Amino acid sequence: MHAPSSDLHFLELTELAARIRARDVSPVEAARAALDRIAALDDTLCSYAHVTAETAMAEARTAEADIAAGRYRGALHGVPVGVKDLLWTEGVPTAAGMAIHRDHRPTEDATVVRRLRQAGAVLLGKLQLTEGAYSDHHPTVIPPKNPWNADYWPGISSSGAAVATAAGLCHAAVASDTGGSIRWPSAANGLTGLKPSWGRVSRHGMFALAPSLDHVGTIARSAADAGAMLDVIAGPDPQDPTALRAALPDCLEASGEGVDGLRIGIDAAWNGDGVDPIVQAALAEALATFRALGADIVDVRFPDVAQAIADWSPLCAVEAAVAHEATYPARKEEYGAVLASVIETGRGLSGLDHQKILLRRMDLRGRVDALFGTIDLLLTPAHPFAPLSLAMIRTLGEQPGLIADLQRYTCPFNLTGHPTITLPGGFTAAGLPVAFQLVADHLGEATLVRAGAAFQGATAWHRRHPEV
């Protein structure tokens, strides 16, 4: 018996995949339900930059025929997903949140998009983001709305990816993270965000913000879902020589392994200093859950990150200046003020200052690598604040200390390239989600998925959804 379409939109990707494989739900039915929901809600939520309804239905019909003929391709076959609009999609506008690229129609798919298609996923469209994947939306773009409460921050820069996944407008999304852009939106929208090791996923066909900091990953409703997405999009790529050649363990399979014997590190001082009590409560509950599941809790001392946080901005700026050299300053007047400002900062950075940043970055990475010789995972906040209102976010430009606090647990792991997973860990009294983060050694994505799935098997925070 087929499930009613109205019951499909909050299914986890892996749950929907199982129903599709069993032919209890058809890919056509799932795609139609998602597109109908987008049509009903996204005029308000503004999560999509472009909806590809016609091609999505064609892909769904192909998936339905293939599955009926016994040609099942795996966990994404027939599942409706979204893609952040900085990844090329052949013939479809790909703007990267920028006015100057609104008419850009790539002549090929990004490697990630091609791999999704090869896996039989149904691509619903391109998800909105901040301008150039930096920190603010272009003035011509209506920012996505947090479906839990429109007065609260939806996160940056993968704002559309998180809003659509949280609101049931796709079952998962491909996103990117340069300083926190998978983790902040996942935290703000009650989702699971997987930022892989740098280079684990090809960046061919992606608009760059800062290539040595840019990570391609996933935003999903569960750790198993995030793992299933990563299994498809990761791997070496001849078109991106920086894509790592190391084999990726089966993350979806790892989601059933539990955490018994895993060593989880805690730096109590780093996790507590200036951290909101509601975030500390979520960390304490997560710690108790992992201990009850059999993990070993290890006290550690994390390297001081104050200098790393200060270094992230100029390093991102100089790489962004290179990434935008073809259009900035030639088309400077078409840029929003925030992205223009960061590019100007990058263009002014001296070679000596840049080299000093690179040397300090190498030092930090070495220290974090050494720490993972003693632990398997590190437990930290996703950020130190309770959910942030838009009114508070609007003041960040005037309060550099708050920006540094926001980046405290995110940008260090873009500098070092270590993989992270963000997990829902509680709710405020007002019903807004609170999250925490696990960090693993390089190439430790399967361990992150394993631990995240174990936590989610023992809790239900990830199964709560906004009332939209």
Secondary structure, 3 states (H helix, E strand, C coil): CCCCHHHCCCCCHHHHHHHHHCCCCCHHHHHHHHHHHHHHHHHHHCCEEEECHHHHHHHHHHHHHHHHCCCCCCCCCCCEEEEECCECECCECCCCCCHHHCCCCCCCCCHHHHHHHHCCCEEEEEECCCHHHCCCCCCCCCCCCCCCCCCECCCCCCHHHHHHHHCCCCCCEEEEECCCCCHHHHHHHCCEEEECCCCCECCCCECCCCCCCCEEEEEECCHHHHHHHHHHHECCECCECCCCCCCCCCHHHHCCCCCCCCEEEECHHHHHCCCCHHHHHHHHHHHHHHHHCCCEEEECCCCCCHHHHHHHHHHHHHHHHHHCCCCCCCCHHHCCHHHHHHHHHHHCCCHHHHHHHHHHHHHHHHHHHHHCCCCCEEEEECCCCCCCEHHHHCCHHHCHHHHHHHHCCCCHHHHHCCCEEEEEEEECCCCCEEEEEEEECCCCHHHHHHHHHHHHHHCCHHHCCCCC
